[in-house]
Amino acid sequence: MGYGGNGKGWGGWGYNPMMWMSWGKGYGKGKGWGNRRRAPRIDPTLKIWIGNIPEDVTWKELQTLGNTVGATKWVEVFKGKGKGTGMIAYKTVEEVASAMDALRGQALNGQVIEVDTWVKKDPEEKAPDA
């Protein structure tokens, strides 16, 4: 008869496949979010801000425009609150300076873009005091 009356082999506990699944990653480990592609940490002096980008422009189109000046390291087109803006990162400060001069006034999909240095806002600047 055995212990617990559930037959032979598993000692009366029965087979629970969920028990085996929990041994993989564990609890609270993210369950696969670690494979997402994230932007690399790039020095702000190597980035330029691009504004007035048409909504239908992809990062690949912005990259081809950025590559006309020099080899780009990272290109991003922002969505949501930052819609219409983007960022291009280069490898050297000299490439950034030449890109700012060359890209100023260029057109992307028939719309003239704005070019400026990359300045990240502090959390104090984002929320005005009430």
N, C-alpha and C positions, 0 to 999 in steps of 0.2 A: 504494500500500500504506500509506503514512503511518508515523507514529511509533508503535510499539507494536502495530500491527495491529488496533486496536479500531474501525476505521471512521472516519468523518468527523465533524467537529463539535466534539468535546470534547478534541481533542489527545491521544487515546490513554488518558486517565484513565478514561473512562467516566462515566456520570452517577451521582452519589452524593447522594440526597436528604437524608441525615443531615448532610452538609456544609452544606447550606443552612439546616437547622433550627438548627444550633449558632450561626449568626450572629445570631440574634434577641436573646436575653438574655445569652448568655455562660455561662461555667461558674461555679457557686457563687453565683448571684445570687438564689436563693430560689425560683425557678420559680413565681411566683404567690402567695406567702404575703403579699405586701404589700397585698393587697386585703381582708384580714381586718379586721373591725371591732374596734378596740381601745378600751379605756376611756380617756377623756381624762385628762390630768393635772389633778387637782383638789386644791386646798388642803385639807389634813386638817381645818382648822377649819370647813369648809363641809360636812362629811360627818357622818352619824350612823349608828351601828351598830344593826342590828335583829336580835334573837335570838328563838329559840323559834318559828321559822317552820315551818309544816307542809311536808312534803316535796313535796306536789303543787302548791304555790303557784308561779306564774310571776312574772317581773319585771313584767309588765303589771298583775297584781293588786296587787303591792306599790306600783306607781306610782300606781294609782287611790287607794290608801290614803294615800300621801304627798301627793297633789295635793289632798286635803281640807284640808290645812293651808296649803300654798303651792305655787307652781309648782316642780316638781322639775327639776333639771338633768341628773341621771344616776341610774339605779336599777339595782341588780344583786342577783341571788339567787345565792349561792354553792353550788357542788356539790362533791362529793368530801370532802376533809377539813373544809371549812367548811360542810357540809350543815346546814341548819336556821338559817343566818344570812344576812344580807344587808346592803346599804348603800344609803342614800338621800343624794344630794347636792343642796343648795339653792344659790341664787345669793348670798345674803347671810347674815351671821352672825345677824342678827335672826330670819330665817326658821328657822334651825337651832334657836335657843333656843325659839321658839314651837312648833316641830314636836316637840321633845323633851318639852315639857310636854303637848301635845295628844295625842301618840301613845302616851304611857305608859299602859298598861292597856287599850289598844284590842285588839279581837279580830280575827283574820284567819282566815277559814274555821273559826270556832268555837274557835280557840286564842288565848289571851292572849299578846301579843308583849312582848318586853323591848326597851327603848330605852336607849342609852348613847352617850357621845361616841366618836368614831372615834379609836382609838389603834393605830398600826401597830407591831408588835413588831420590835425590832432583831434582827439575826441572832445576836447573842450570847445573847439570851433564848430563842431557839428551841431551841438545842442546849445542854443542861446539861452541865457538865464532869463527866467520869467519873473 
